[in-house]
Amino acid sequence: MKNQIQQEYLSFKAKVDRERTTLERLADWLTVKLGSIEALVIHLIVFVAWIVINLGFTPIQVFDPYPFGLLTMLVSLEAIFLSLFVLISENREQRINDVREELNLVLTKIIEKKIDALTLLVARSIRGRKSRQVKEALEPVDIETLEVTLKEEVGK
């Protein structure tokens, strides 16, 4: 059962991934690559080299003197675009999660109806010998009370 659920989850994820637009694929790729330790190390090396060169500590000609206006502009542009790509990826993931949540709710309601039918079938089969557990199982679930309780617990 667990493997079947994992396979269905992976199938859903794979299907959604195949339906991504080119921009979404690019955003996901950039988010993964630029969110890595390797990217951090590369940025650190580039920034240190840029500063060391432009403070005149090397024989390379200074091309962006202190206060490093070009570096500031490039880093700002990189931050803007990177944040946009991250937001694109997060929005897509949120849409996927919304669909999963709605699907989960619908399936839960279907399963609840089937369990109610099975419980009623069991109750009819034992007729007059209803136990307390069967009587409790036959009582309908008060969704509104459950929702209020959950909202109160989440609000804590």
QUIWO-V971015 format. One record per residue. RES is the residue in one small letter. D_CENTER is the distance of its C-alpha to the mean C-alpha in Angstrom with 1 decimal. Layout:
RES_D_CENTER ; RES_D_CENTER
//
This chain:
m_24.0 ; k_21.1 ; n_21.4 ; q_21.5 ; i_18.2 ; q_16.6 ; q_18.3 ; e_17.3 ; y_13.5 ; l_14.2 ; s_16.4 ; f_13.9 ; k_11.4 ; a_14.6 ; k_15.9 ; v_13.0 ; d_13.2 ; r_16.9 ; e_16.8 ; r_15.2 ; t_17.8 ; t_19.6 ; l_18.1 ; e_14.5 ; r_15.6 ; l_17.4 ; a_14.5 ; d_12.3 ; w_15.5 ; l_16.5 ; t_13.3 ; v_13.8 ; k_17.5 ; l_17.9 ; g_15.5 ; s_17.9 ; i_21.0 ; e_23.2 ; a_22.2 ; l_23.0 ; v_26.3 ; i_27.2 ; h_26.6 ; l_28.7 ; i_31.5 ; v_31.6 ; f_31.7 ; v_34.4 ; a_36.4 ; w_36.2 ; i_37.5 ; v_40.1 ; i_41.5 ; n_41.6 ; l_43.3 ; g_46.1 ; f_45.8 ; t_46.0 ; p_48.5 ; i_45.9 ; q_46.7 ; v_44.6 ; f_42.6 ; d_40.5 ; p_42.6 ; y_41.5 ; p_39.5 ; f_37.5 ; g_36.8 ; l_35.6 ; l_33.1 ; t_31.9 ; m_31.4 ; l_29.7 ; v_27.2 ; s_26.6 ; l_26.0 ; e_23.6 ; a_21.6 ; i_21.5 ; f_20.4 ; l_17.9 ; s_16.2 ; l_16.4 ; f_14.8 ; v_11.9 ; l_11.6 ; i_12.0 ; s_9.1 ; e_6.8 ; n_8.7 ; r_8.5 ; e_4.8 ; q_5.7 ; r_8.8 ; i_7.7 ; n_6.4 ; d_9.6 ; v_11.6 ; r_10.7 ; e_11.6 ; e_14.7 ; l_15.7 ; n_15.5 ; l_17.7 ; v_20.2 ; l_20.5 ; t_21.1 ; k_23.8 ; i_25.4 ; i_25.5 ; e_27.0 ; k_29.7 ; k_30.6 ; i_30.9 ; d_33.1 ; a_35.2 ; l_35.6 ; t_36.5 ; l_39.1 ; l_40.5 ; v_40.9 ; a_42.5 ; r_44.9 ; s_45.8 ; i_46.9 ; r_48.5 ; g_50.5 ; r_49.0 ; k_45.8 ; s_44.4 ; r_42.6 ; q_39.3 ; v_39.8 ; k_40.8 ; e_37.6 ; a_35.5 ; l_37.3 ; e_36.4 ; p_33.7 ; v_30.4 ; d_30.4 ; i_26.9 ; e_27.7 ; t_28.9 ; l_25.9 ; e_23.6 ; v_25.8 ; t_25.7 ; l_21.9 ; k_21.7 ; e_24.5 ; e_22.7 ; v_19.4 ; g_21.6 ; k_23.4
//
